[in-house]
Amino acid sequence: MGIEIKVPVLPESVMDATVVKIYAEVGDAVERDAPLMDLETDKIVLEVPAQESGILTEIKAEVGEVVTAGQLLAIMDINPTPQQTQQKPQAAEESQNEITIKASPAAERIAAENNIDLSTIPGTGKDQRITKQDVLSFIDHLKAALQQELTGKGAAGTTAGEPAVKAVETPSKAADAPQQSYDSSSERPERRVPMSRLRQRVAQRLLQVQQEAAILTTFNEVNMQAVMDARSRCRDEFEKRYGARLGFMSFFVKACAQALQHYPIVNASIDGEDIIYHDYVDIGIAVSSPRGLVVPTLRNVQLSGFGDIETQILAMAEKARDGKLTLEDLAGGTFSITNGGTFGSMLSTPLLNPPQSAILGMHNISQRAVVENGEIVIRPIMYVALSYDHRLIDGRDAVQFLVSIKQNLEDPSRLLIGL
């Protein structure tokens, strides 16, 4: 009996998807729940699994093809004939000397972009699976070997008309597309790489929010000494109990959740001529992934403790790194936090994540001279920025909201008693 494998139902905000990988070929025996295809949307990569065990008899889509919800992707026979079931063992006997290479999707993309044979790279992952880091380390090794060879050989060792350096390019984190044009004949080479669906969507939304919202940013500074002292006192016990490191982000999430309840207009959004007030707090945390910046959402943060927040952040970060975030992980959110400080940013003006009306930007922590009780002392200071939609949020509310966050962080005991 044949069953049809179709594009799953997509959310209303996602119109279509692109086939980026096909895992099996016609005639392959496929186990139930094994991946058949990867579909890239403007938010995540969806994995289309086999609904039942059987033989793949037809493939109706190609890599690079744009598909829509409900479109036929493949056909499987879940009651194969004896002849069909024997096809794969025979093929296996013919290729018994071949080695099956296991690699993560990110590793395969990077290897393809750099024309690297995966069989030459030892895998360090589970069951010798080749990881993204394995490929990047291999590229670094090639670079070092090439540099050493050129150093010993000198420019005179190159052939006339041959470039002095045959560069091994480290791929951009945002370059997901497997095809690119590269002109190595020029002394000033250029590469043309198709923009990923995620980057296209990010560009579209950022331009949209700048055109449609009245964005204003207010700034403040936070003395992080009290938070750092609390982390030092509780770090080891916290990690033993919750299995997660006590980081700065949980303090900021709790401080924001508490401030959002005191200033509900910052947690609201505009829908046409109406204001939607959210009586819950769902905070999106901007994290980096191999495909670019994504914003998974922590739900009902107003009810969560530090342990729940840190374990959720850790789980989301791992899913983002492994490309396993779902549409549900990214949907919704009433407020966002972005931490440019992890990359060394001193100050920035974050852009809104529509339809949200505000976003908090964290920055790096620097030792600075401040005045306390009439004396100059050195303290760890972080600049914070709140960008907000001035159509909805008045300056007074925005400033007081940011001051509330500052007070909660400079005296974390306020988070425990709900001030």
Secondary structure by P-SEA (a helix, b strand, c coil): cbbbbcccccccccccccccccccccccccccccccbbbbcccbbbbbbbcccccccccccccccccccccccccccccccccccaaaaaaaaaaccbbbbbbcaaaaaaaaaacccccccccccccccccaaaaaaaaaaaaaaaaaaaaaacccccccccccccccccccccccccbbbbbccccbbbbbbcccaaaaaaaaaaaaaaaccbbbbbbccccaaaaaaaaaacaaaaaaaccccccaaaaaaaaaaaaaaacccccccccccbbbbbcbbbbbbbbbccccbbbbbbcccccccaaaaaaaaaaaaaaaaaccccccccccccccccccccccccbbbbbbcccccbbbbbbbbbbbbbbcccbbbbbbbbbbbbbbccccccaaaaaaaaaaaaaaaaccccccccc
